[in-house]
Structure formats: C-alpha cells, structure tokens
Amino acid sequence: MSDTGASVPQTPETPFPEVDVDPRLLEVLVCPVTHGPLEFDRAKGELISRGAKLAYPIRDGVPIMLPEEARELAEGE
C-alpha cells in the first residue's frame, strides 16, 4: 500500500521537508502581530512576516500563528 501523503525525508540537500497548505487558507491568513501579509516559504515550511521579522512554522499542514512559536528572521533573510 502506497502512502501518497508521506513527507520528504530530511537530508543535507533538503534541510526542511516541503509542506503544503490550502491556498484558500493562505489568502486569509495575516500576521497576528502586524496584521500584514504573509509569504509562504514552501521549502522551509514557514509563513514569513517581513513586517514583524518573524517566520511562523507549519506543522502537519497547520500554520502555528503564535508569536512565541515563531522564529525571528536573521538579518537579510
């Protein structure tokens, strides 16, 4: 039996498993800090808020929109 929902294994070439999020969900989500737009980084599995300089993780296809769970963006990222 094939598992078509399997995630991409983490390797040095792909440091983060690619994730998918419902495009309709991405259209309505905003940063909880700035209420501004978010960019979807599929390769890292994050939603990026340039205004807040935060990257919100996506776990099991669910965006975790809590500022305390977000990663601060590095300079130039």
LOSEKOL-895623 format. One record per residue (C-alpha): residue in one letter; x, y, z. Coordinates in nm, 2 decimals, always signed. Each point is the difference from the previous one (the first is absolute). Layout:
// residues N
[kemi a, [X, Y, Z]],
...
//
This chain:
// residues 77
[kemi m, [+0.00, +0.00, +0.00]],
[kemi s, [+0.15, +0.34, -0.10]],
[kemi d, [-0.01, +0.30, +0.23]],
[kemi t, [-0.05, +0.30, -0.23]],
[kemi g, [+0.00, +0.24, +0.29]],
[kemi a, [+0.35, -0.09, +0.11]],
[kemi s, [+0.23, +0.29, +0.08]],
[kemi v, [+0.33, +0.06, -0.17]],
[kemi p, [+0.28, -0.15, +0.22]],
[kemi q, [+0.24, +0.26, +0.14]],
[kemi t, [+0.35, -0.02, -0.17]],
[kemi p, [+0.29, +0.25, -0.03]],
[kemi e, [-0.14, +0.09, -0.35]],
[kemi t, [-0.35, +0.06, +0.14]],
[kemi p, [+0.05, +0.13, +0.35]],
[kemi f, [-0.38, +0.05, +0.05]],
[kemi p, [-0.28, -0.23, -0.11]],
[kemi e, [-0.22, +0.18, -0.25]],
[kemi v, [-0.35, +0.06, +0.12]],
[kemi d, [-0.32, +0.10, -0.17]],
[kemi v, [-0.27, +0.23, +0.14]],
[kemi d, [-0.35, +0.05, -0.15]],
[kemi p, [+0.04, +0.31, -0.23]],
[kemi r, [-0.34, +0.13, +0.12]],
[kemi l, [+0.14, +0.01, +0.35]],
[kemi l, [+0.31, +0.19, -0.11]],
[kemi e, [-0.23, +0.26, -0.15]],
[kemi v, [-0.17, +0.09, +0.33]],
[kemi l, [+0.29, -0.04, +0.25]],
[kemi v, [+0.18, +0.31, +0.12]],
[kemi c, [+0.28, +0.06, +0.25]],
[kemi p, [-0.15, +0.01, +0.35]],
[kemi v, [+0.25, +0.26, +0.10]],
[kemi t, [-0.02, +0.25, -0.29]],
[kemi h, [-0.32, -0.12, -0.16]],
[kemi g, [+0.20, +0.02, -0.33]],
[kemi p, [+0.05, -0.25, -0.28]],
[kemi l, [+0.19, -0.32, +0.03]],
[kemi e, [+0.23, -0.17, -0.25]],
[kemi f, [-0.01, -0.38, -0.03]],
[kemi d, [+0.34, -0.17, +0.00]],
[kemi r, [-0.09, -0.35, -0.11]],
[kemi a, [+0.36, -0.13, +0.02]],
[kemi k, [+0.04, +0.11, +0.37]],
[kemi g, [-0.36, -0.07, +0.10]],
[kemi e, [-0.05, +0.35, +0.13]],
[kemi l, [-0.22, +0.31, -0.04]],
[kemi i, [+0.22, +0.31, -0.01]],
[kemi s, [-0.10, +0.34, +0.14]],
[kemi r, [+0.24, +0.25, -0.13]],
[kemi g, [-0.16, +0.28, +0.21]],
[kemi a, [+0.04, -0.19, +0.33]],
[kemi k, [+0.33, -0.17, -0.11]],
[kemi l, [-0.15, -0.34, +0.10]],
[kemi a, [-0.04, -0.34, -0.16]],
[kemi y, [-0.30, -0.20, +0.12]],
[kemi p, [+0.04, -0.38, -0.03]],
[kemi i, [-0.24, -0.23, -0.17]],
[kemi r, [-0.04, -0.33, +0.17]],
[kemi d, [-0.19, -0.29, -0.15]],
[kemi g, [-0.15, +0.25, -0.25]],
[kemi v, [-0.12, +0.23, +0.27]],
[kemi p, [+0.15, +0.35, +0.03]],
[kemi i, [+0.09, +0.08, +0.36]],
[kemi m, [-0.08, +0.37, +0.03]],
[kemi l, [+0.13, +0.06, +0.35]],
[kemi p, [+0.27, +0.26, +0.02]],
[kemi e, [+0.17, -0.20, +0.28]],
[kemi e, [+0.03, -0.30, -0.24]],
[kemi a, [+0.14, +0.22, -0.28]],
[kemi r, [+0.37, +0.01, -0.10]],
[kemi e, [+0.16, +0.35, -0.02]],
[kemi l, [+0.13, +0.07, -0.35]],
[kemi a, [+0.38, +0.04, -0.03]],
[kemi e, [+0.14, +0.32, -0.15]],
[kemi g, [-0.05, +0.00, -0.38]],
[kemi e, [-0.24, -0.30, +0.01]],
//
